[in-house]
Amino acid sequence: MDDAEREAVQAGTNDSGTIEKTSGESKPGKAELDELKKNNAELNDRFLRLAADFENFKKRTARERETIVALANERFAVDILEVMDNFERALRTDDAHLRKGVEQIHQLFTAQLQRYGIYPIDSLKKQFNPAEHEAIAHIPSGEATGTIVDVVSPGYRMNDKVIRYAKVAVSNGNQQNQEA
């Protein structure tokens, strides 16, 4: 098939007998082009506004998060100040009542910590667990190897998460049995 035949197949004739192309696209008119430009500008404007709104949202939520943390810390500090007040009262009393006052302050302080979900880790006579304990000494004792025989500094957990490891002394077994 030569070029003339191909053109005749692709072209049709109109009523006046002139040849018109039936396939292929015509170029868009100026009105269509202006409409496409207008739509593009509107979409671009919407995109820019949405991006700005998202940035504002991120900044606002960051400020709100900081405010929530600050308020939580403030509430905790006010509760701890109550314990401080009781320490100051205990220091002003005579020695006879000092021990009783300190015990009451300890109970109050423990209650305040528990109010915030902070509990001590029970370690004495338990098996050493590196997820909860930090061994600072190995000492001979009558306890089985790996058993905690002394708590130097108690550990604490807050809502099932260890926030401070217990510093403990761990038994390395009975030295007399090991030497024999």
KOLSE-136730 format. One record per residue: residue number from 1; x, y, z of N, C-alpha, C in turn. Coordinates in steps of 0.02 Angstrom, whole numbers. Layout:
N
+------+--------+---------+--------+---------+----------+--------+--------+---------+--------+
! resi ! n.east ! n.north !   n.up ! ca.east ! ca.north !  ca.up ! c.east ! c.north !   c.up !
+------+--------+---------+--------+---------+----------+--------+--------+---------+--------+
!  NUM !      X !       Y !      Z !       X !        Y !      Z !      X !       Y !      Z !
...
+------+--------+---------+--------+---------+----------+--------+--------+---------+--------+
END
This chain:
180
+------+--------+---------+--------+---------+----------+--------+--------+---------+--------+
! resi ! n.east ! n.north !   n.up ! ca.east ! ca.north !  ca.up ! c.east ! c.north !   c.up !
+------+--------+---------+--------+---------+----------+--------+--------+---------+--------+
!    1 !     43 !     -58 !      0 !       0 !        0 !      0 !     45 !      61 !      0 !
!    2 !     32 !     106 !    -50 !      73 !      166 !    -52 !     41 !     222 !    -11 !
!    3 !     75 !     278 !     -8 !      53 !      333 !     35 !    -15 !     360 !     14 !
!    4 !    -29 !     362 !    -49 !     -93 !      390 !    -72 !   -150 !     345 !    -51 !
!    5 !   -141 !     279 !    -55 !    -194 !      233 !    -34 !   -205 !     237 !     41 !
!    6 !   -150 !     241 !     78 !    -155 !      246 !    151 !   -193 !     309 !    171 !
!    7 !   -179 !     364 !    136 !    -212 !      426 !    151 !   -286 !     422 !    134 !
!    8 !   -303 !     388 !     82 !    -373 !      381 !     62 !   -411 !     340 !    112 !
!    9 !   -379 !     289 !    142 !    -413 !      247 !    192 !   -423 !     288 !    255 !
!   10 !   -372 !     326 !    276 !    -377 !      364 !    338 !   -422 !     426 !    330 !
!   11 !   -431 !     449 !    270 !    -470 !      509 !    259 !   -540 !     491 !    235 !
!   12 !   -587 !     533 !    250 !    -654 !      523 !    224 !   -673 !     583 !    182 !
!   13 !   -730 !     581 !    149 !    -750 !      638 !    110 !   -813 !     667 !    140 !
!   14 !   -821 !     732 !    137 !    -882 !      763 !    162 !   -932 !     772 !    105 !
!   15 !   -987 !     804 !    118 !   -1039 !      810 !     68 !  -1016 !     850 !      7 !
!   16 !   -969 !     894 !     16 !    -947 !      934 !    -41 !   -893 !     898 !    -81 !
!   17 !   -871 !     840 !    -58 !    -823 !      801 !    -95 !   -751 !     815 !    -74 !
!   18 !   -743 !     858 !    -25 !    -674 !      871 !     -2 !   -654 !     818 !     49 !
!   19 !   -590 !     807 !     52 !    -565 !      755 !     97 !   -555 !     785 !    167 !
!   20 !   -577 !     749 !    219 !    -571 !      768 !    288 !   -539 !     711 !    326 !
!   21 !   -496 !     726 !    373 !    -468 !      673 !    414 !   -519 !     655 !    467 !
!   22 !   -531 !     590 !    474 !    -579 !      567 !    525 !   -543 !     541 !    587 !
!   23 !   -481 !     519 !    578 !    -445 !      495 !    638 !   -394 !     548 !    657 !
!   24 !   -368 !     543 !    718 !    -321 !      593 !    742 !   -358 !     647 !    779 !
!   25 !   -322 !     684 !    821 !    -355 !      735 !    861 !   -339 !     803 !    833 !
!   26 !   -388 !     846 !    841 !    -376 !      914 !    819 !   -345 !     952 !    877 !
!   27 !   -310 !    1005 !    863 !    -278 !     1045 !    915 !   -333 !    1080 !    955 !
!   28 !   -321 !    1084 !   1021 !    -372 !     1119 !   1062 !   -374 !    1192 !   1044 !
!   29 !   -433 !    1219 !   1050 !    -442 !     1290 !   1036 !   -417 !    1333 !   1093 !
!   30 !   -415 !    1397 !   1082 !    -391 !     1444 !   1134 !   -436 !    1441 !   1195 !
!   31 !   -500 !    1431 !   1187 !    -547 !     1428 !   1243 !   -532 !    1366 !   1286 !
!   32 !   -520 !    1310 !   1252 !    -505 !     1248 !   1290 !   -439 !    1256 !   1327 !
!   33 !   -390 !    1286 !   1296 !    -325 !     1296 !   1328 !   -331 !    1342 !   1388 !
!   34 !   -370 !    1395 !   1381 !    -381 !     1440 !   1438 !   -416 !    1403 !   1495 !
!   35 !   -463 !    1360 !   1478 !    -499 !     1322 !   1529 !   -452 !    1274 !   1565 !
!   36 !   -408 !    1240 !   1528 !    -359 !     1195 !   1559 !   -311 !    1233 !   1604 !
!   37 !   -289 !    1292 !   1582 !    -245 !     1333 !   1624 !   -280 !    1354 !   1688 !
!   38 !   -344 !    1372 !   1682 !    -383 !     1393 !   1740 !   -390 !    1335 !   1789 !
!   39 !   -406 !    1275 !   1764 !    -412 !     1216 !   1807 !   -345 !    1200 !   1840 !
!   40 !   -291 !    1205 !   1803 !    -225 !     1193 !   1831 !   -209 !    1242 !   1887 !
!   41 !   -226 !    1305 !   1877 !    -213 !     1357 !   1927 !   -255 !    1343 !   1990 !
!   42 !   -318 !    1322 !   1982 !    -361 !     1307 !   2039 !   -333 !    1247 !   2078 !
!   43 !   -313 !    1195 !   2042 !    -285 !     1136 !   2076 !   -220 !    1154 !   2112 !
!   44 !   -178 !    1194 !   2081 !    -116 !     1215 !   2113 !   -130 !    1255 !   2176 !
!   45 !   -179 !    1300 !   2173 !    -198 !     1340 !   2230 !   -224 !    1296 !   2287 !
!   46 !   -267 !    1247 !   2269 !    -293 !     1201 !   2320 !   -237 !    1161 !   2352 !
!   47 !   -189 !    1139 !   2311 !    -132 !     1102 !   2336 !    -91 !    1144 !   2385 !
!   48 !    -77 !    1206 !   2367 !     -38 !     1250 !   2411 !    -74 !    1264 !   2477 !
!   49 !   -140 !    1274 !   2473 !    -179 !     1286 !   2534 !   -179 !    1223 !   2578 !
!   50 !   -186 !    1165 !   2547 !    -186 !     1103 !   2585 !   -118 !    1091 !   2618 !
!   51 !    -64 !    1105 !   2583 !       3 !     1098 !   2612 !     12 !    1146 !   2671 !
!   52 !    -12 !    1207 !   2664 !      -7 !     1256 !   2718 !    -49 !    1235 !   2778 !
!   53 !   -109 !    1209 !   2765 !    -152 !     1184 !   2819 !   -118 !    1127 !   2856 !
!   54 !    -86 !    1083 !   2820 !     -52 !     1026 !   2851 !      6 !    1050 !   2894 !
!   55 !     45 !    1098 !   2870 !     100 !     1125 !   2911 !     73 !    1158 !   2974 !
!   56 !     18 !    1195 !   2969 !     -13 !     1226 !   3027 !    -37 !    1173 !   3076 !
!   57 !    -65 !    1119 !   3051 !     -89 !     1064 !   3093 !    -30 !    1033 !   3131 !
!   58 !     26 !    1021 !   3097 !      84 !      991 !   3130 !    110 !    1037 !   3185 !
!   59 !    113 !    1102 !   3172 !     136 !     1149 !   3223 !     88 !    1152 !   3282 !
!   60 !     24 !    1152 !   3268 !     -26 !     1155 !   3322 !    -24 !    1093 !   3366 !
!   61 !    -18 !    1034 !   3335 !     -16 !      973 !   3375 !     49 !     969 !   3416 !
!   62 !    104 !     994 !   3389 !     167 !      995 !   3428 !    160 !    1041 !   3488 !
!   63 !    129 !    1099 !   3480 !     117 !     1145 !   3536 !     71 !    1113 !   3588 !
!   64 !     18 !    1080 !   3565 !     -28 !     1047 !   3611 !      7 !     991 !   3650 !
!   65 !     49 !     953 !   3617 !      86 !      899 !   3650 !    132 !     928 !   3704 !
!   66 !    167 !     982 !   3688 !     211 !     1015 !   3737 !    171 !    1040 !   3797 !
!   67 !    112 !    1068 !   3785 !      69 !     1092 !   3838 !     46 !    1035 !   3883 !
!   68 !     27 !     979 !   3854 !       4 !      922 !   3893 !     60 !     896 !   3937 !
!   69 !    120 !     890 !   3910 !     177 !      866 !   3949 !    193 !     915 !   4005 !
!   70 !    191 !     979 !   3990 !     205 !     1029 !   4042 !    154 !    1026 !   4098 !
!   71 !     91 !    1018 !   4081 !      38 !     1013 !   4132 !     46 !     950 !   4174 !
!   72 !     64 !     895 !   4142 !      75 !      833 !   4180 !    133 !     840 !   4228 !
!   73 !    187 !     871 !   4205 !     245 !      882 !   4248 !    227 !     929 !   4305 !
!   74 !    188 !     980 !   4291 !     167 !     1027 !   4343 !    126 !     992 !   4396 !
!   75 !     79 !     951 !   4376 !      37 !      915 !   4424 !     80 !     869 !   4468 !
!   76 !    128 !     835 !   4437 !     173 !      792 !   4475 !    215 !     833 !   4524 !
!   77 !    240 !     890 !   4502 !     280 !      933 !   4545 !    240 !     958 !   4605 !
!   78 !    178 !     977 !   4595 !     136 !     1000 !   4650 !    127 !     944 !   4702 !
!   79 !    116 !     883 !   4679 !     109 !      827 !   4726 !    173 !     814 !   4763 !
!   80 !    230 !     820 !   4731 !     295 !      810 !   4764 !    309 !     866 !   4814 !
!   81 !    286 !     927 !   4800 !     296 !      982 !   4846 !    261 !     969 !   4913 !
!   82 !    206 !     933 !   4911 !     172 !      914 !   4973 !    218 !     870 !   5016 !
!   83 !    255 !     826 !   4984 !     303 !      785 !   5020 !    358 !     829 !   5049 !
!   84 !    382 !     877 !   5011 !     434 !      923 !   5034 !    410 !     962 !   5095 !
!   85 !    348 !     985 !   5094 !     321 !     1020 !   5152 !    324 !     977 !   5215 !
!   86 !    307 !     914 !   5207 !     308 !      869 !   5265 !    379 !     856 !   5289 !
!   87 !    428 !     854 !   5244 !     498 !      847 !   5265 !    518 !     908 !   5307 !
!   88 !    499 !     967 !   5285 !     516 !     1027 !   5322 !    483 !    1028 !   5391 !
!   89 !    421 !    1006 !   5396 !     388 !     1001 !   5462 !    424 !     951 !   5506 !
!   90 !    445 !     895 !   5478 !     480 !      844 !   5517 !    546 !     870 !   5544 !
!   91 !    580 !     910 !   5504 !     645 !      937 !   5526 !    637 !     988 !   5583 !
!   92 !    579 !    1019 !   5589 !     568 !     1068 !   5642 !    547 !    1035 !   5708 !
!   93 !    531 !     971 !   5708 !     508 !      938 !   5769 !    567 !     914 !   5811 !
!   94 !    551 !     892 !   5872 !     603 !      864 !   5915 !    621 !     794 !   5892 !
!   95 !    677 !     768 !   5916 !     703 !      704 !   5893 !    657 !     645 !   5909 !
!   96 !    616 !     651 !   5960 !     573 !      595 !   5980 !    521 !     579 !   5926 !
!   97 !    498 !     630 !   5892 !     446 !      620 !   5842 !    475 !     618 !   5770 !
!   98 !    539 !     626 !   5764 !     570 !      629 !   5698 !    560 !     565 !   5658 !
!   99 !    574 !     508 !   5689 !     567 !      443 !   5653 !    495 !     433 !   5630 !
!  100 !    447 !     446 !   5673 !     377 !      437 !   5655 !    358 !     483 !   5596 !
!  101 !    382 !     545 !   5598 !     368 !      593 !   5544 !    399 !     571 !   5478 !
!  102 !    460 !     546 !   5480 !     493 !      523 !   5419 !    457 !     462 !   5391 !
!  103 !    433 !     417 !   5433 !     395 !      359 !   5410 !    330 !     381 !   5376 !
!  104 !    297 !     430 !   5404 !     235 !      455 !   5373 !    250 !     488 !   5306 !
!  105 !    305 !     525 !   5303 !     324 !      556 !   5239 !    339 !     503 !   5187 !
!  106 !    373 !     450 !   5207 !     388 !      395 !   5162 !    324 !     364 !   5135 !
!  107 !    275 !     354 !   5178 !     211 !      326 !   5157 !    176 !     373 !   5108 !
!  108 !    177 !     438 !   5123 !     146 !      487 !   5078 !    181 !     488 !   5011 !
!  109 !    247 !     487 !   5012 !     285 !      489 !   4950 !    272 !     426 !   4908 !
!  110 !    270 !     369 !   4940 !     254 !      306 !   4905 !    185 !     309 !   4874 !
!  111 !    137 !     337 !   4910 !      69 !      343 !   4884 !     67 !     390 !   4823 !
!  112 !    106 !     445 !   4826 !     108 !      491 !   4769 !    138 !     457 !   4708 !
!  113 !    191 !     419 !   4718 !     221 !      384 !   4661 !    172 !     333 !   4631 !
!  114 !    138 !     297 !   4674 !      90 !      246 !   4650 !     32 !     279 !   4613 !
!  115 !     15 !     339 !   4633 !     -39 !      377 !   4599 !    -20 !     389 !   4526 !
!  116 !     44 !     394 !   4512 !      68 !      404 !   4444 !     92 !     340 !   4411 !
!  117 !     75 !     283 !   4441 !      92 !      218 !   4412 !    164 !     198 !   4422 !
!  118 !    198 !     226 !   4471 !     268 !      210 !   4484 !    271 !     164 !   4545 !
!  119 !    298 !     104 !   4534 !     301 !       53 !   4587 !    373 !      27 !   4593 !
!  120 !    394 !      11 !   4655 !     461 !      -18 !   4663 !    462 !     -90 !   4637 !
!  121 !    521 !    -110 !   4615 !     531 !     -179 !   4591 !    552 !    -221 !   4651 !
!  122 !    515 !    -273 !   4665 !     531 !     -318 !   4720 !    589 !    -362 !   4698 !
!  123 !    647 !    -356 !   4731 !     707 !     -390 !   4707 !    737 !    -438 !   4757 !
!  124 !    733 !    -424 !   4822 !     768 !     -463 !   4872 !    745 !    -536 !   4871 !
!  125 !    793 !    -582 !   4870 !     783 !     -655 !   4869 !    753 !    -679 !   4803 !
!  126 !    754 !    -637 !   4753 !     730 !     -657 !   4686 !    791 !    -676 !   4643 !
!  127 !    777 !    -710 !   4589 !     830 !     -728 !   4541 !    850 !    -665 !   4502 !
!  128 !    914 !    -656 !   4490 !     939 !     -598 !   4453 !    909 !    -597 !   4383 !
!  129 !    884 !    -539 !   4363 !     854 !     -530 !   4297 !    884 !    -466 !   4267 !
!  130 !    925 !    -472 !   4215 !     957 !     -412 !   4187 !    908 !    -362 !   4157 !
!  131 !    846 !    -381 !   4146 !     796 !     -334 !   4121 !    770 !    -289 !   4177 !
!  132 !    784 !    -307 !   4240 !     760 !     -267 !   4297 !    816 !    -247 !   4345 !
!  133 !    872 !    -283 !   4343 !     924 !     -273 !   4393 !    991 !    -256 !   4362 !
!  134 !   1031 !    -220 !   4401 !    1100 !     -205 !   4382 !   1143 !    -233 !   4439 !
!  135 !   1184 !    -283 !   4424 !    1226 !     -314 !   4474 !   1287 !    -270 !   4486 !
!  136 !   1296 !    -249 !   4549 !    1354 !     -208 !   4564 !   1404 !    -246 !   4607 !
!  137 !   1384 !    -305 !   4631 !    1430 !     -346 !   4672 !   1409 !    -419 !   4669 !
!  138 !   1459 !    -463 !   4675 !    1447 !     -534 !   4683 !   1477 !    -553 !   4750 !
!  139 !   1437 !    -581 !   4794 !    1461 !     -598 !   4860 !   1445 !    -670 !   4878 !
!  140 !   1487 !    -702 !   4917 !    1472 !     -770 !   4939 !   1415 !    -769 !   4991 !
!  141 !   1371 !    -817 !   4986 !    1316 !     -822 !   5034 !   1288 !    -892 !   5033 !
!  142 !   1242 !    -904 !   5078 !    1210 !     -969 !   5082 !   1155 !    -978 !   5029 !
!  143 !   1140 !    -925 !   4992 !    1089 !     -928 !   4940 !   1117 !    -959 !   4876 !
!  144 !   1073 !    -981 !   4833 !    1093 !    -1011 !   4770 !   1126 !    -958 !   4725 !
!  145 !   1168 !    -981 !   4681 !    1202 !     -935 !   4635 !   1150 !    -899 !   4592 !
!  146 !   1159 !    -832 !   4586 !    1114 !     -792 !   4546 !   1056 !    -763 !   4585 !
!  147 !   1052 !    -777 !   4650 !     999 !     -749 !   4692 !   1021 !    -682 !   4719 !
!  148 !    975 !    -634 !   4721 !     990 !     -567 !   4746 !    989 !    -570 !   4822 !
!  149 !   1046 !    -551 !   4853 !    1051 !     -554 !   4926 !   1050 !    -485 !   4958 !
!  150 !   1059 !    -431 !   4920 !    1057 !     -364 !   4947 !   1035 !    -315 !   4893 !
!  151 !    992 !    -268 !   4912 !     971 !     -215 !   4866 !   1003 !    -150 !   4888 !
!  152 !   1049 !    -125 !   4849 !    1084 !      -63 !   4865 !   1040 !      -3 !   4849 !
!  153 !   1008 !      -5 !   4792 !     963 !       49 !   4770 !    904 !      16 !   4736 !
!  154 !    843 !      28 !   4760 !     785 !       -6 !   4730 !    772 !      18 !   4659 !
!  155 !    744 !     -26 !   4619 !     724 !       -9 !   4551 !    651 !       9 !   4550 !
!  156 !    630 !      44 !   4498 !     560 !       65 !   4491 !    536 !      53 !   4420 !
!  157 !    473 !      38 !   4416 !     441 !       32 !   4351 !    380 !      78 !   4350 !
!  158 !    368 !     104 !   4291 !     311 !      148 !   4280 !    269 !     118 !   4225 !
!  159 !    208 !      98 !   4242 !     163 !       67 !   4193 !    197 !      10 !   4155 !
!  160 !    225 !     -37 !   4192 !     257 !      -97 !   4165 !    322 !     -84 !   4127 !
!  161 !    349 !     -24 !   4130 !     413 !       -9 !   4098 !    463 !       8 !   4153 !
!  162 !    521 !     -23 !   4151 !     572 !       -9 !   4200 !    600 !      60 !   4187 !
!  163 !    595 !     104 !   4238 !     622 !      172 !   4229 !    687 !     181 !   4267 !
!  164 !    701 !     135 !   4315 !     765 !      134 !   4349 !    779 !      62 !   4370 !
!  165 !    837 !      37 !   4350 !     856 !      -31 !   4367 !    877 !     -34 !   4440 !
!  166 !    861 !     -89 !   4473 !     881 !      -99 !   4542 !    955 !    -117 !   4544 !
!  167 !    993 !     -84 !   4587 !    1064 !      -99 !   4596 !   1068 !    -150 !   4652 !
!  168 !   1093 !    -209 !   4635 !    1090 !     -265 !   4682 !   1157 !    -301 !   4689 !
!  169 !   1163 !    -337 !   4744 !    1219 !     -383 !   4755 !   1192 !    -453 !   4745 !
!  170 !   1228 !    -492 !   4705 !    1205 !     -558 !   4685 !   1249 !    -611 !   4717 !
!  171 !   1218 !    -664 !   4739 !    1255 !     -720 !   4769 !   1293 !    -758 !   4716 !
!  172 !   1355 !    -775 !   4734 !    1393 !     -820 !   4689 !   1400 !    -888 !   4722 !
!  173 !   1353 !    -904 !   4766 !    1352 !     -970 !   4798 !   1391 !    -971 !   4863 !
!  174 !   1393 !   -1027 !   4894 !    1429 !    -1035 !   4957 !   1502 !   -1049 !   4941 !
!  175 !   1547 !   -1004 !   4961 !    1619 !    -1010 !   4947 !   1648 !   -1074 !   4977 !
!  176 !   1626 !   -1094 !   5036 !    1654 !    -1154 !   5069 !   1640 !   -1216 !   5027 !
!  177 !   1581 !   -1220 !   4997 !    1565 !    -1278 !   4955 !   1605 !   -1277 !   4891 !
!  178 !   1621 !   -1218 !   4865 !    1657 !    -1214 !   4803 !   1731 !   -1230 !   4812 !
!  179 !   1759 !   -1215 !   4872 !    1829 !    -1229 !   4885 !   1843 !   -1302 !   4896 !
!  180 !   1793 !   -1339 !   4921 !    1803 !    -1410 !   4938 !   1806 !   -1455 !   4878 !
+------+--------+---------+--------+---------+----------+--------+--------+---------+--------+
END
